[in-house]
Amino acid sequence: MLTHNPKANHGAYPDSLQTILNIRAADESRRWLVPWQRLSREATPLWRLPELAARLSIAQLAVKDESFRSELGSFKALGAPAALIRLLARLNPVLDPAQLLSSNNRGQVSGITVISATDGNHGRALAAAAQTVGCQCVIVLHAHVSAERESAIAAYGARIVRISGNYDESVTEAARLAAAHGWHVVSDTSYDGYEAIPRDVMQGYGTIAAEITEQLDAQQAEPFTHVLLQGGVGGMAAGLASYLWQHYGDQRPRFIVVEPEQADCLYQSALQGRASRATGSVDSVMAGLACGETSPLAWQVLEQAIDDFLTIQDEDAVRAMQTLAAGSPRDVPVVAGESGAAGLAGLQVLAADPARRAAVRLNGQSRVLVVNTEGATAPNVYEALVGESASSVAKRQARWMVDHAQ
């Protein structure tokens, strides 16, 4: 399903949104994350896929590949750690935010416990950052989170709490436990009375957008005309769209949000004109996007920033994973997880239908960006869906890079 957002604003970035997300705060978070040894020192790749672009009848296709961001394998390595830094600095103003991820502060933060619900990647990033700074971490997992993802989180020292419900129920349980024990929720979704930390998480994602603008400048390349962003609760989409909008002003690209049809909370929000709930089961192979309720804070940005909302089926995401893994003589193979491939899946769905192409103004002059938000963060699931192990795809990727080295 595809719907256009009549409230989309193509003027200058509004002053009303500056208090929610802005480039200054995003760049500040980026500086504070630099010392963390678990993050790559280099910008993540901006792959060009000319052969796939030709098959889709567009001028250019680029993939910002967040699987290279860190050992954590996803863009979430930017959000939860950035929010944790700001939280600890608020709780103890003596601490230097720029040094929190590079020095031992255990004596000052060991008595602090942070907690969050997660579908996997956010909780893993929070656990890893908490382990680095020396505070305690509790992660609430819902019934659909795999044992493989649980083990990956526990490996960073987090205490795991399991519930039998879905993601939204795990968010409620995390808030209940925090209130009962005096812990601090570090969530990427906002709710009544809880906005500061979700805002900090979204600001962390601005690093991705900052790198994109720098990479385009270095390549002396034209800006993108279309950017497809994964949905979820809306945090990543808001973080990137706000930064790119503020950077390009009234020349900003067309932003399209993609989410599973059974977890369509942002699509429903667009239809209803307010932050809303999904209408489906929420259970999707795209685990990181299996969210039933829109973050109200993110929606304040998305309501003006996003031009179109698109839902896709699970098989669309799997097909996109396979497309990226296959590569070609001209296109580098890319390891993209189930949620990571959703942007390309949305593009493939749009490109295959003349009416949808026209609706989003996709044509032979379009320059399109998608974001691979995660690698194979659940390797067994990846291999089952792609038919090849992530390590095998990575080896083919490495060979391709050697063969195409300048």
N, C-alpha and C positions, 0 to 999 in steps of 0.2 A: 504494500500500500504506500502511496505517495501523496503528501499534501503540502501545498505551498503555505507559507506563513505570511499573512497579509500585514503583520506588524513589523516585518523585517525592515530595518533602517539602514540605508546606504549613505547617510550623511556622515559628518565627523563623529568620532567616538563621544558619546554623551557624558557630560559632567556628572550626571546622576549615577553612572556606572563606575566612575573613577574611585568612589569610596568603597566599591566592592572589589574590583580588580583593576590594577594599573601596571604599566611597564616598570615604574620605579620600584615597587615592592617585589615584582617578579625578578628583576635584575638583582635586587638585594638578596633574595632567597638563593639565587644562583651563586652569588659570591660566597654565601655561607656554606653551601654544599661542596664547594671546590676541595676542601681538605679531606673529604671522606674517601678513604682508601677503597671502599667498595664501589665507587663510581669510576667510570672511564674518564681518563684525562682528556680524551679527544671527543669532539662532537660525534654523535652517532651518524652513520652513513645516510646520505640522500641519494639513493640509487635511481638511475634513469633506466626505464624499461622501454626502449624504442620499439621492439618487436610487438610487445603486448599493446602498446599505444596504437600501432598500426592496425592490429586486429580489432581494436575497439573503435577505430575510426576517429581518433582524436590526435591532436598535434604532439602532445607530450604527456608522459605519465612518470611521476616520481613517487618513490616510497621512502619515507623517513623511517629508518629501521631502529626501533627502540630495543630490539633484542640485544643490541650491542651496549646498552646503557650501563649495565653492571652485571655482576654475577647473579643478581636477582632475576634477570631476564625480562624485565618489563619497565614501562614508563613509571610505574608506581614508586620506583626508587627515588623519584624526585618529589613526590607529594607528601607522603607520611613523614619522611625525615625532615623536610622543611617545616612542617607543622610542629613536629616534636621540638625542634630548635626554638621556635617562637614561643611555644608553651613553657619550656623550661626557663627561657629568659624572662617571661612574665612572672613565673613563680619565684625566681631568684634573680633579681636585677643585677646582682654582682657578676653573674656569669657573662662571658663574652660570647655572643652568638657565633661569631666567626671562628671561635676555637672549640666549640662544643663537640664537633665530630673529629677533632684531631688531637685532643688531649684527654687525660684521665680526670674526670670530674666525679668519680664514684662516691667520694666522701660527701659531696654536696647534693647528689641526686639519687643516691641508692635507696632512699626512703620513699621515692615517688614511684607510683604504679600507673601505667597507662593501659588502656583497654580499647579494643575495637572489634566490631564485627567485620567479616570479610568473606569474599568468594575465593580468596587465595592470595593474589598478588599484593593487595594493600596491606594485609596482615603480615605477610612475609617481610615487606619493606619496613613496617613499623617495628617488628621484632628485631630485625637486623640493626636498625638505628638505635633502638633501646639497648641492645647488647653492647654497641659501641660506646655509648655515653655512660652506661652503667646503671640505668634505672630498670625497674621491673616491668614486665609486659604480660598481659593476658589477652588471648585472642578467642573470640566466640565464633564457632563454625556451625553452619546450618547443615541440614541432612544431606544436601546434594553436593557438598564439598568432598572431593575424593580423598581417600586415605593417602594418596601420593602427594596431594597438595598439603595435607595436614602435616606429614612428615617433613616437608620442606620448610614449613613455618617453625615446627618444634626444634628443628636443627639450629635455630638461632636463639634458643633458650626461652622461648615463650611458653607460658602455661596455657594449655588448650582446654576450652570449655565447649562441649558439644550440646546442641539442642536438636530436637526432632522436627522443627519447623523450617520455614524458608528464610531467605536473606533478610527480608523486612522484619521478621520475628527475631532474628539474631541481633539486629540493630536495637530493638526494644530491650532484649535481654542484656546487651552490653550497657545500655543506659541504666537499667535497674541495678546491675551489679556495681556500677560506678557509684551510684547514689548510696547504696548500702554500705560500701567499704571506703568511701572517700577517695576513689580512684578517678583518673582523668580520661575521659573519652577522647580518642583521636580518630575521628570519623571523616570520611569524605562526603558524607551527606548531611545536610542541615535539617534542623527541625525547630520548633518553637523554643526560643530562648537559647539556641545553640547555633551560632553562626561564625564566630571568630576562627575556630580551628578549621572547619570546612573551607573558609576563605583562604586560610594559609595553605591548605593542601592544594587548592586550585592555583594559587600563585606559584607554587613549586613547579607546576606543569608548564609555566611560561617559558622555562628554559628551552623546551622543545621548539617553541615558536621563535625564540631569539636565535637559536642556531640556524633555523630555516632561513631567516632573513639574512644572516651573515653568510651562509653558504650560497645563496642566490647572488649576493653582492660580490662574493669572491669569484663566482663563475660568470659575472656580468650577464646574468640571465634575467629574463623578464619574470615578473611576479606571476603566481598561479591565478588562473581565472576561476577555478573550482577547488574547494578543499572539502573532502569527505571525512567526517569525524564520528567516532564511535559514541554511542549513547550512554548506557548505564544510568546512573543517577543524574548525569549531566556535568560532572566536575571537570573531566578532561576536555570535553567540547567547549565549555565555558572558558577554561584557562587558555586554550590555544586561540579560540576565536576572538576573545577580548584583546589579546596581545596583538594578533595580526590586524585586527580592525583598528586599534589605536595606532599601530605602525603605519598602515597604508591609508587611513582616513577614508575619505569618500571614494577611494579607488580600491577598496577592499575586495577580496574575492567573494564568490558566492559560496556560502557555507551550507553543507548538507549533512544532517545527522542521520546515522544508520543505527538501527537496533533490531533485536529479534522480534518477530511478530507476536510472540507470546510474552514478551517483556517490553511492551510498547508504551511505557509511561510518558516518554517525551512526545511521542506521536499523539497520544491522548491529550497531553497538555496543550499542544498546538491546536487541537480541535476544540478544546474547552476554554482556551484562553486563560488558563491558570495551572499551577503545578498540580498534577493529577496522578492517579494510579494506573497501572497497567490493567488490561482487561483479560489477559491470558493466564496460563498456568505459571508463568515466570521461569519454569524449568527449561533451560536451553543448553545445547552443546557449547554455546558461547558463554561460558561460566562467568566471566568477568562482566558481562552485560546482562546477566539474569537478575535484574533489579525491578522491583514492582512499584516503586514510589519515587517520583521526581524530587530532587533536592530543591526546595523553594528558593534558596539563595542562588544556586546555579541558574534556575529558571529566570530570575530577574535579568540575567545577561542573555540567555538563549532566546528569550522572548523577542529581543530586538536584533540579535546577531545572526540567528539561523534563518536561512531563506526557505529551506525545504526539509521535511522530515520523512524518512523512508524506513519501512520495515522489510526485513528479509527473512527467509526461512533458513533453518539449520543447514540444509543441504547446499544452500548458496555459499555459506561460510566454508563448508568442507571443500567445495569446488574451488574456491579462491585459495585455500591453503594449498591444494594440489597444484594449482596454476603457478603460484609463487615458488613452490618447491621445485617444479620442473625446470624453470629457467629456459634458456635457449642459447644458441650461439651468440646472440647479441644481448640477452637479458640475464643478469646474474641470478642464480638460484637464491631464494630467500626463505629462511626458517620463520614461519609465521604461525603462531598458535591460533586457537579457535576464535578468540576475540580479536586477535591481532589482524586477522584476514578480513574482518567485517567491512572495513572501508572499501577494499577492493571488491568484495562481494557485492556491495551496494552499487559500485560503479559498473560492474558487469551486468547487473540487473537493469540499470538505467540504459546502458548502451545497447542492450538487446531489443529494446522496445522503442520504435520511432516516436510514439506519443510521449513517452516519458523523457526521451532525449530532448524533444522540443520543449517540454514543460520546464526543464532545468537549463535550457539553452546550451546543451552539450552538442558540439559540432567539430568539424575538422580543424578549427583554430583553437580549440580548448586546450589549456595547459592545466593538468589535474594533479593534485597532491592527495595521497592517502598515507595514513600513518599505521605502520605495523607496531601496535602497542605492546606486543609480547612475542617472545620466542616460544620454544617448546617448554613452557613452565610445568607441564604435566607430560613428560616424555612418552609414557606408555599410551596415553590418549592420543598424542600426536601421531605416533607410529601406526596405531590402529586406524586413524582417519586418513592419513596420507598414503599409507602402504609402504613407507620407507622411514627409517629411523632419522631423528633429527641430526644425529652425528654423521650419518651418511650424506644428508643434504649439505651439512656444513663443510664436509670434505669436498664435495663438488663445487661449493661456493668458493672455497679456498683455491681450488685449481683454476676456476674461472677467473679469479682475481689475478693470479699469476699470469695466465694467458693474455689478459687484457691490460697488464701493467704498462704504463707509458714509459 
